[in-house]
Amino acid sequence: MGRYRLEIKKSAVKEIERLPRKDMKAVLGRIESLSDNPRPRDCKKLSAQEKYRVRCGNYRILYSIEDDILIVFVVKVGHRKDVYRGN
């Protein structure tokens, strides 16, 4: 299996840029690791959608996977208390 290409939605980029620097580095590292393994052991499939989530401290990364074209599409990054609102 090849490496997955990462694509990040513009709104998710803005959410990442608003994070504290220490948390931003951790979140970006976690997103980068998804290119090697888009379904790590601690990922959860969201029940109402075709999306997955991984934890990174108090933050959550929501993403979808396109296996046929090897793309991981990050759609939302936010604090655990409100990342699921509005989806």
KAURHU-V369671 format. One record per backbone hydrogen bond with DSSP energy under -0.5 kcal/mol. NH is the residue of the N-H (numbers start at 1). CO is the residue of the C=O. E is the energy in kcal/mol with one decimal. If there is no record, write none. Layout:
BEGIN
NH/CO/E  NH/CO/E
END
This chain:
BEGIN
4/35/-2.9  5/70/-3.1  7/72/-2.6  9/74/-2.7  13/9/-2.0  14/10/-1.9  15/11/-1.8  16/12/-2.3  17/13/-2.4  18/14/-1.2  19/16/-1.4  24/20/-2.9  25/21/-2.2  26/22/-1.6  27/23/-2.7  28/24/-2.7  29/25/-2.1  30/26/-2.1  31/27/-2.6  32/28/-2.5  33/29/-1.8  34/30/-0.8  34/31/-1.0  35/32/-1.4  36/33/-0.8  37/33/-1.7  40/37/-0.5  43/40/-1.9  44/53/-2.2  46/51/-2.8  49/46/-0.5  51/49/-0.8  52/63/-3.4  53/44/-2.1  54/61/-1.7  56/59/-2.6  59/56/-1.8  60/78/-2.9  61/54/-2.4  62/60/-0.5  62/76/-3.1  63/52/-2.4  64/73/-2.2  66/71/-3.0  67/65/-0.7  69/66/-0.6  70/66/-0.6  71/66/-1.8  72/5/-3.0  73/64/-2.6  73/71/-0.5  74/7/-2.9  74/72/-0.7  75/62/-2.2  75/73/-0.5  76/62/-1.6  78/60/-1.9  80/58/-3.0  82/79/-1.4  83/79/-1.3  85/82/-0.7  87/84/-1.1
END
